[in-house]
Structure formats: structure tokens, C-alpha cells
Amino acid sequence: MRHTTRILAAGAAAATVLLASAGTAMAGSDSIDDKRYDTLVTTKSSYSGGTLASKGTYAQRVDGGKLDVDKMTVNHGSAFISIRLSFHNLDPHAAVVGSVKVNGGTAEDFAFYVEPNGSGGIGGESYDSEDNAGTVCWSGAPTNKLQGTSKLGKGGFIQLYVPRACFDNPKYVKVGASSTYREFVPDLPDTQKSAESNLVAQERFYDPVNSAYFGAPEYTSWLARG
């Protein structure tokens, strides 16, 4: 496991001074490596429990490979929080769900959802988890507050830039995330299907970013604002 936090200062001496001075602006980043073949599969809508897709059927192994995360890197800058997930292989129907804690809190303060689009961009939203206030920031018009890029296929990635204002301009953040992918089967004959609402989830795949083989999402260290 390589789980390293870097203080982006002019040098080691400068970083020491900054860390010793409360309230001094500094930038932080953290990376969490995720092991290969640790995608989980479940039929529960909560994405709880699950078994390793790599130990399942051929179809499960194939679908599990469509969202297998390699690494997550988070940077807390002066204007944006950058969140990047790198994949061994990224399917166009995969997505990322994440959780953000702010300013030393233990509970999830914000959540975000992001997915790649076919033109190399992203679509997504962030939510206020505590107040259930619904969408705080999103990637669509007219605001386009969430920005980012994506690449599908082998060596794919999702890169997300979230304005700090979307998280109430925190001094410190922790971020955890999982990739998700869902397979559907019809619960009605093809002649009666009209929308996704007529489909039931058969299998759900997810890969929590965790330096262990599998488990709950692992949070970054506390990252200070730049």
C-alpha cells in the first residue's frame, strides 16, 4: 500500500514552518492505491455485502473489470478540490460515488456522483448530506460548477474539479469514493418494456477505493486548503 500525503510547499523547511503555524494556508494531496480484481458484486440496492466478482462466473468477471479502480488522488487547492480516479478499464456505463468530510468532522458532510460522457467530459452532482438539501453543485447548464474530463477503456480515468464553494469553503477535507456499475434484466416481456422503470436490478458491481483487498471506502488524510 502506498498511502502518502504530500504538503506542497517550497521545500521541506518551509513545509515545517507552515505546519507549525495554525491558520497558515497550505495545499495538500493524498493518493490511495486500489488493488486489482477487488470489484464486488451484489443484488442488494444498498451495495452492502457482496462477493468478489473475480471469484464468480465468467460474466461477473467481465463486468467486474469494467470499473476496476487502480488509484484515487485528491488535491485540495485554493479554488478547487481535484478528485481523480484511475481505472484499469472504464466502461461508459460506470460511475463514481463519493463522500466528503470537512473541517475535522466524523460524519459525511457532502456526497458526489460523477460519470463519464461520450465526448471526454463528465456529468455529475454534489449533495449536502447533513441537511438533505438536495443538489448543491452540478455539471450542467446554467451553472456548470462541476468541471472535469474522462477517458474510457484501458487506462481510463475520471477527473473531477469541484469548486470549494460547493463544500462551503472548508479549511480541511477528507474524501472517500467507490466506482459503480449496474446490470439490468427486464421484469416484463420486451413488447411491454417502455422505460428503465420497468427494469429490475439483477446485479450491482462496485469497487470501493481501499488499499486492502476489498472493504468499505478508505478516506484520504485530512487535506488542508491551498
Secondary structure, DSSP 8 states (H G I E B T S, - for coil): --EEEEE-SSSHHHHHHHHHSTT----EEEEEE--TT--EEES-TT--S-EEGGGS-HHHHHHHTTS-EEEEEEEE-SSEEEEEEEESEE-TT-EEEEEEEETT-SS--EEEEEEE-TTS-EEEEEEETTTT--EEEESSTTT--SEEEEE-EET-EEEEEEEGGGGT--SEEEEEEEEEEEEEEESS-GGG--SGGGEEEEEEEEEE--SSSS-S------EE--
